[in-house]
Amino acid sequence: MEATPAAQAQQPQYNHTSPSLLCDYIDKTTLARELGRTIRTLDRLILRGDGPPKVQIGKRTLFRREAVLQWLRERETPIRPQSKGRQRGAR
């Protein structure tokens, strides 16, 4: 039995050229490598509540790229202008 044209229109159309559902996410191994840290260090940051926001799917931990970028931006320190007084190392 074939579906009617109306029923076919309601069914989602999957295009193999469309991006993956998880294309905006990276796994813990990739994030640790990108940050130049170990997975263990990343786990400690997450456990302390200092790590980037995560998504847990079973045993798999994923991080949304934009959330990681925002997490990094929040940790930026402003550049302080040098004082006009005596500079370090100057004698």
C-alpha positions in Angstrom: 0.0 0.0 0.0 1.5 3.3 -1.1 1.2 6.5 0.9 -1.1 9.2 -0.5 0.6 12.4 -1.8 -0.7 14.3 1.3 0.9 11.6 3.6 4.1 11.8 1.6 4.3 15.6 2.1 4.0 15.2 5.9 6.9 12.7 6.1 10.3 14.3 6.8 12.5 14.4 3.7 16.1 13.5 4.5 18.7 15.0 2.3 22.1 13.2 2.5 23.8 16.5 1.6 22.3 18.3 4.6 24.6 18.8 7.7 24.7 16.2 10.4 22.5 16.7 13.4 25.6 16.9 15.6 27.8 19.0 13.3 27.8 21.8 15.8 29.1 19.6 18.6 32.6 18.1 19.4 33.5 15.3 21.7 35.6 15.4 24.8 38.7 14.0 23.1 38.6 16.7 20.4 38.0 19.5 22.9 40.8 18.4 25.1 43.1 18.3 22.0 42.0 21.7 20.8 42.6 23.2 24.3 46.0 21.5 24.6 44.9 19.7 27.7 44.3 16.1 28.8 40.8 14.6 29.0 41.5 14.2 32.8 42.1 17.9 33.1 38.9 18.6 31.2 37.0 16.2 33.5 38.3 18.0 36.5 37.2 21.4 35.2 33.7 20.0 34.5 33.6 18.3 38.0 34.5 21.7 39.6 31.9 23.5 37.6 34.5 25.5 35.7 34.3 23.7 32.4 32.3 24.5 29.3 28.6 23.6 29.2 28.2 20.0 28.1 25.5 17.6 26.7 25.5 14.1 28.1 24.1 11.3 26.0 24.6 8.1 27.8 28.3 7.8 28.4 29.1 10.2 25.6 29.9 13.9 26.4 29.5 16.5 23.7 30.2 20.2 23.7 28.5 22.8 21.4 31.2 24.7 19.6 29.5 28.1 20.2 29.1 27.4 23.9 32.8 26.5 24.1 33.7 29.7 22.4 31.5 31.7 24.8 33.1 29.9 27.7 36.6 30.9 26.4 35.5 34.5 25.9 34.2 34.7 29.5 37.7 33.7 30.7 39.5 36.5 28.8 41.4 38.9 30.9 41.6 42.5 29.9 45.0 43.9 28.9 46.1 46.4 31.6 47.9 49.5 30.4 51.5 49.7 31.7 51.9 52.3 34.4 53.9 55.4 33.5 56.1 55.0 36.5 59.2 52.9 36.7 58.9 49.8 34.5 60.0 46.4 35.6 63.6 45.7 34.9 64.4 49.3 34.4 67.2 50.7 36.5 
